[in-house]
């Protein structure tokens, strides 16, 4: 892909459907240019038009943008259900101090809107579940543009709570998600207890593929702080005062260990983990996800 969309620029656009369509269309166009065939949420459903293809399968919107013909490929026997589950606990309200962009939850909303748009265009059923405290904001599975718009309206209402639901509260939602299809779980996986791990592990099954997307920000990845710094746990309120220079290596070691722990915990249930930096372009995150997923499948 020649050019990715700057998340700071996108964050200034307050129209969620516009951002989702812009990212999705740019991503699909770049995917065609790269000739990469996708898997999962069938990003590979489009290919260049060949003589003899049914004209009704041409994507005219992509033609208008690229002046080239692409057709929809019918690679699956039937549509699938695609659920998007987002952790709306307090730690998801974190953003990099100097990024002037999205929080993790903001990014998750826009990423879900984009992936739901792509899946919906393929005829898949899409649904949303945002989990926080002992509650959930839910848009049931459905298809069509009106349903996608309803899902986005629900996304807009999602605000961060204090914590991820306790096990007893969360397990009531499992039957909705355990269907033939895919479940994307978006979280930073920073919980004091193991509720989200228990929830995600219970999701995986014979007919349900679970993909975990771990959201980080630049500050968490690079630890750019200097001098004395006071950190506060967004969910417990606990504070700690440290010297940044002394703490940097300790932090990076602990961060890497935590990421590996998350990966290994999920791997036991054959759950794929994708790490995404919310301060990096969203279309690049989608492209990298698909590229890595294609390698695994091969």
C-alpha positions as CSV (number, residue, x, y, z in Angstrom):
1,X,0.0,0.0,0.0
2,X,1.4,3.4,-1.0
3,X,-0.1,5.6,1.7
4,X,-1.8,5.0,5.0
5,X,-4.2,7.3,6.8
6,X,-2.9,9.3,9.7
7,X,-4.9,8.5,12.9
8,X,-4.5,12.1,14.1
9,X,-6.2,13.4,11.0
10,X,-9.0,10.8,11.2
11,X,-9.6,11.7,14.9
12,X,-10.6,15.2,13.9
13,X,-13.4,13.8,11.7
14,X,-16.4,13.5,14.0
15,X,-18.5,11.5,11.4
16,X,-18.0,7.8,12.4
17,X,-19.6,6.4,9.2
18,X,-17.4,8.6,7.0
19,X,-14.2,7.5,8.8
20,X,-15.2,3.8,8.6
21,X,-16.0,4.0,4.8
22,X,-12.9,6.0,4.1
23,X,-10.6,3.5,5.9
24,X,-12.4,0.5,4.4
25,X,-12.4,1.7,0.8
26,X,-8.7,2.7,1.0
27,X,-7.8,-0.6,2.6
28,X,-9.6,-2.6,0.0
29,X,-8.1,-0.6,-2.8
30,X,-4.6,-1.2,-1.4
31,X,-5.3,-4.8,-0.9
32,X,-6.2,-5.2,-4.6
33,X,-3.1,-3.3,-5.6
34,X,-1.0,-5.8,-3.5
35,X,-2.8,-8.8,-4.9
36,X,-2.9,-10.3,-1.5
37,X,-5.6,-12.9,-0.9
38,X,-7.2,-12.7,2.4
39,X,-8.8,-15.1,4.9
40,X,-11.0,-14.6,7.9
41,X,-13.4,-11.8,7.4
42,X,-13.2,-12.3,3.7
43,X,-11.1,-9.3,2.7
44,X,-10.2,-11.4,-0.3
45,X,-13.7,-11.3,-1.7
46,X,-12.7,-8.9,-4.5
47,X,-10.4,-9.5,-7.5
48,X,-9.8,-7.8,-10.9
49,X,-12.5,-8.3,-13.5
50,X,-11.8,-11.0,-16.1
51,X,-13.5,-11.5,-19.4
52,X,-16.6,-13.6,-18.9
53,X,-17.3,-12.5,-15.3
54,X,-20.9,-11.6,-14.5
55,X,-21.2,-7.8,-14.8
56,X,-23.6,-7.7,-11.8
57,X,-20.7,-8.7,-9.6
58,X,-18.6,-5.6,-10.4
59,X,-18.1,-3.3,-7.4
60,X,-19.0,0.1,-9.0
61,X,-18.0,2.1,-5.9
62,X,-14.5,0.7,-6.2
63,X,-14.5,1.4,-9.9
64,X,-15.5,5.1,-9.2
65,X,-12.5,5.4,-6.8
66,X,-9.9,3.5,-8.8
67,X,-11.1,3.5,-12.4
68,X,-10.5,-0.2,-12.5
69,X,-13.0,-3.1,-12.4
70,X,-13.2,-5.5,-9.4
71,X,-15.7,-8.3,-8.9
72,X,-17.0,-10.0,-5.8
73,X,-15.7,-13.5,-5.4
74,X,-18.1,-16.1,-4.0
75,X,-15.6,-18.2,-2.1
76,X,-17.8,-19.3,0.7
77,X,-20.8,-21.6,0.6
78,X,-22.7,-19.4,3.0
79,X,-22.4,-16.2,5.0
80,X,-21.0,-16.2,8.5
81,X,-21.8,-14.3,11.7
82,X,-19.2,-11.8,12.8
83,X,-19.4,-10.5,16.4
84,X,-17.3,-7.5,17.6
85,X,-16.8,-7.6,21.4
86,X,-15.1,-4.5,22.9
87,X,-13.8,-4.2,26.5
88,X,-15.2,-0.8,27.7
89,X,-13.4,-0.8,31.1
90,X,-11.6,2.3,32.4
91,X,-8.1,1.4,31.1
92,X,-9.5,1.6,27.5
93,X,-10.0,5.4,28.1
94,X,-6.2,5.8,28.0
95,X,-4.4,7.7,25.2
96,X,-0.8,8.8,24.6
97,X,-0.2,12.2,26.3
98,X,1.1,13.9,23.2
99,X,-0.8,12.1,20.5
100,X,-3.7,14.5,20.2
101,X,-5.7,11.5,18.9
102,X,-8.0,8.7,20.0
103,X,-8.2,6.8,23.2
104,X,-8.1,3.0,23.0
105,X,-11.9,2.9,23.1
106,X,-12.2,5.5,20.4
107,X,-9.8,3.6,18.2
108,X,-11.7,0.3,18.9
109,X,-15.0,2.0,17.9
110,X,-13.6,3.1,14.6
111,X,-11.9,-0.2,13.9
112,X,-15.1,-2.1,14.6
113,X,-17.1,0.3,12.4
114,X,-14.6,-0.3,9.6
115,X,-14.5,-4.1,9.9
116,X,-18.3,-4.3,10.3
117,X,-18.6,-2.2,7.1
118,X,-16.4,-4.7,5.2
119,X,-18.1,-7.7,6.6
120,X,-21.6,-6.2,5.9
121,X,-20.8,-5.6,2.3
122,X,-20.0,-9.3,1.9
123,X,-23.4,-10.2,3.3
124,X,-22.2,-11.4,6.6
125,X,-24.3,-10.9,9.8
126,X,-22.6,-8.4,12.1
127,X,-23.2,-7.8,15.8
128,X,-21.8,-5.7,18.6
129,X,-21.2,-6.3,22.3
130,X,-19.5,-3.7,24.6
131,X,-18.8,-5.0,28.1
132,X,-18.2,-2.9,31.2
133,X,-18.9,-3.2,34.9
134,X,-21.8,-5.7,35.0
135,X,-23.6,-4.4,31.9
136,X,-23.4,-4.8,28.1
137,X,-24.4,-2.6,25.2
138,X,-25.6,-5.0,22.5
139,X,-26.6,-4.8,18.8
140,X,-27.8,-8.3,17.8
141,X,-26.7,-10.0,14.6
142,X,-28.2,-8.5,11.4
143,X,-27.4,-7.6,7.8
144,X,-27.8,-4.6,5.5
145,X,-26.9,-0.9,5.5
146,X,-29.6,0.0,8.0
147,X,-28.3,-2.6,10.5
148,X,-24.7,-1.3,10.1
149,X,-26.0,2.2,10.8
150,X,-27.8,0.8,13.9
151,X,-24.6,-0.8,15.1
152,X,-22.8,2.5,14.7
153,X,-25.4,4.4,16.6
154,X,-24.9,1.9,19.5
155,X,-21.1,2.3,19.2
156,X,-21.4,6.1,19.7
157,X,-23.3,5.6,23.0
158,X,-20.6,3.3,24.5
159,X,-18.7,5.1,27.3
160,X,-15.9,3.5,29.5
161,X,-17.1,2.0,32.7
162,X,-14.8,1.1,35.6
163,X,-14.0,-2.6,35.0
164,X,-14.6,-5.6,32.9
165,X,-17.7,-7.6,34.1
166,X,-17.2,-10.2,36.7
167,X,-17.3,-13.8,35.6
168,X,-20.9,-14.4,36.7
169,X,-22.1,-11.3,34.9
170,X,-20.1,-11.9,31.7
171,X,-21.0,-15.6,31.2
172,X,-24.7,-14.8,30.5
173,X,-23.6,-13.3,27.2
174,X,-21.7,-16.3,26.0
175,X,-24.6,-18.1,24.3
176,X,-25.2,-15.1,22.0
177,X,-21.6,-15.3,20.7
178,X,-21.0,-19.0,20.5
179,X,-22.3,-19.6,17.0
180,X,-20.9,-20.6,13.7
181,X,-18.7,-17.7,12.8
182,X,-16.0,-15.3,14.1
183,X,-15.7,-13.2,17.2
184,X,-13.3,-10.3,17.4
185,X,-12.4,-9.2,20.9
186,X,-10.8,-5.8,21.3
187,X,-9.1,-5.0,24.6
188,X,-5.9,-3.9,26.1
189,X,-6.0,-7.0,28.4
190,X,-5.0,-4.9,31.4
191,X,-7.3,-6.4,34.1
192,X,-6.3,-6.8,37.7
193,X,-8.2,-10.2,37.8
194,X,-8.7,-12.8,35.1
195,X,-12.3,-12.0,34.0
196,X,-11.5,-11.1,30.4
197,X,-9.2,-14.1,30.0
198,X,-11.9,-16.5,31.3
199,X,-14.5,-14.9,29.1
200,X,-12.4,-15.1,25.9
201,X,-11.3,-18.7,26.7
202,X,-14.9,-19.7,27.1
203,X,-15.8,-18.2,23.7
204,X,-13.6,-20.5,21.6
205,X,-15.3,-23.6,20.4
206,X,-15.6,-26.0,17.5
207,X,-17.7,-23.6,15.4
208,X,-16.5,-20.3,16.8
209,X,-13.2,-18.7,15.8
210,X,-12.0,-16.1,18.3
211,X,-9.5,-13.4,17.3
212,X,-8.1,-11.2,20.1
213,X,-6.9,-7.7,19.3
214,X,-4.7,-6.2,22.0
215,X,-4.6,-2.3,21.8
216,X,-1.6,-0.4,22.9
217,X,-0.6,3.3,22.5
218,X,2.8,4.9,21.8
219,X,3.4,5.8,25.4
220,X,3.0,2.1,26.4
221,X,5.2,0.8,23.7
222,X,8.0,3.4,23.9
223,X,7.9,4.7,27.5
224,X,8.9,8.3,26.5
225,X,8.8,9.8,30.0
226,X,11.6,11.6,31.8
227,X,12.2,12.7,35.4
228,X,9.8,11.9,38.2
229,X,6.5,10.5,36.9
230,X,3.4,9.6,38.8
231,X,1.4,6.7,37.3
232,X,-2.2,5.9,38.2
233,X,-4.0,2.6,37.5
234,X,-7.2,3.7,35.6
235,X,-9.3,0.9,37.1
236,X,-8.1,0.7,40.8
237,X,-6.9,4.3,41.3
238,X,-3.6,3.0,42.8
239,X,-0.7,5.5,42.2
240,X,3.0,5.0,42.1
241,X,5.8,7.7,41.8
242,X,8.9,6.6,40.0
243,X,12.0,8.0,38.3
244,X,11.5,7.4,34.6
245,X,15.1,6.6,33.8
246,X,15.3,4.0,36.6
247,X,11.9,2.5,35.8
248,X,12.2,2.3,32.0
249,X,13.9,-1.0,31.6
250,X,11.9,-2.6,34.4
251,X,8.7,-1.4,32.7
252,X,9.7,-2.7,29.3
253,X,10.6,-6.1,30.7
254,X,7.3,-6.3,32.5
255,X,5.4,-5.2,29.5
256,X,7.0,-7.8,27.2
257,X,6.3,-10.4,29.8
258,X,2.7,-9.4,30.1
259,X,2.2,-9.5,26.3
260,X,3.8,-13.0,26.1
261,X,1.6,-14.1,29.0
262,X,-1.5,-13.0,27.1
263,X,-0.3,-14.7,23.9
264,X,0.4,-18.0,25.7
265,X,-2.8,-17.9,27.7
266,X,-4.9,-17.4,24.5
267,X,-2.8,-19.9,22.5
268,X,-3.9,-22.7,24.8
269,X,-7.4,-22.2,23.2
270,X,-6.0,-21.7,19.7
271,X,-6.9,-18.0,19.9
272,X,-4.9,-15.7,17.6
273,X,-3.5,-12.5,19.2
274,X,-2.9,-9.4,17.2
275,X,-1.2,-6.4,18.8
276,X,-2.2,-3.0,17.5
277,X,-0.8,0.5,18.2
278,X,-3.7,3.0,18.3
279,X,-1.3,5.8,17.2
280,X,-0.4,4.0,14.0
281,X,-2.6,4.1,10.8
282,X,-5.7,2.0,11.1
283,X,-5.6,0.7,7.5
284,X,-2.0,-0.4,8.1
285,X,-3.2,-2.3,11.1
286,X,-5.8,-4.1,9.0
287,X,-3.3,-4.8,6.3
288,X,-0.7,-6.2,8.7
289,X,-3.4,-8.3,10.4
290,X,-4.4,-9.9,7.2
291,X,-0.8,-10.4,6.0
292,X,0.1,-12.2,9.3
293,X,-3.1,-14.2,9.2
294,X,-2.4,-15.3,5.6
295,X,1.0,-16.6,6.7
296,X,-0.5,-18.6,9.5
297,X,-3.1,-20.2,7.1
298,X,-0.5,-21.1,4.6
